[in-house]
Amino acid sequence: MDRTLVRLAHEILEKSSDLKTLAFVGIKRRGVPLAQRLSAKIASLENLHIPVGILDINLYRDDLSTVGDKPVYKAKQIDFSVDGKDIVMMDDVLYTGRTIRAALDALFDHGRPANVQLLVFIDRGHRELPIEARYVGRMVQTASNSISSPFRARISNQSSRGQRHFNPGRDSHSNAPRFCKAGLL
């Protein structure tokens, strides 16, 4: 996992024209530790601090009726202005694209960035919306009925591994356990 994070950090540095305007926004929950770890990697490589914000997308989802009775809104934790920034939005897994669509809506309610790029640790395919990540840790073709979160155990300091089939009433941001079906880690 560390090797992939180093590669992604180098890709971001190579493809960013102005590092002074670069900022990371992690989609709550599992995009946040990814953004924090990549910011730390870049700080160690370039001695440059990249600000990290946290984006809660609960009220922006198009599946609110399947997530729960009353979504709980927590304020956006972005301690910098996104106006004119080059934002790299991050999440652990890109699947249908609906989470990213909701995150874009939430981000643009916070301001008008100059540029928004997407970084995901795993791209599973099976897109329902025309969304593509510019930075991808790994492409993993999975069955459309499996759930994949390959670095949850590493980020959350959990040691269990397993697999579980998709439950349409739960998604990537529910409290359901998610494990890597492909056995990558």
JONORBEL-V16079 format. One record per helix or strand of 3 or more residues. SS is the DSSP state (h for helix, s for strand). FROM is the first residue (numbers start at 0). LEN is the number of residues. If there is no record, write none. Layout:
ss;from;len
SS;FROM;LEN
SS;FROM;LEN
This chain:
ss;from;len
h;1;14
h;18;3
s;21;6
h;29;17
s;50;5
h;57;3
h;63;4
s;85;9
h;97;13
s;114;9
s;134;5
h;151;5
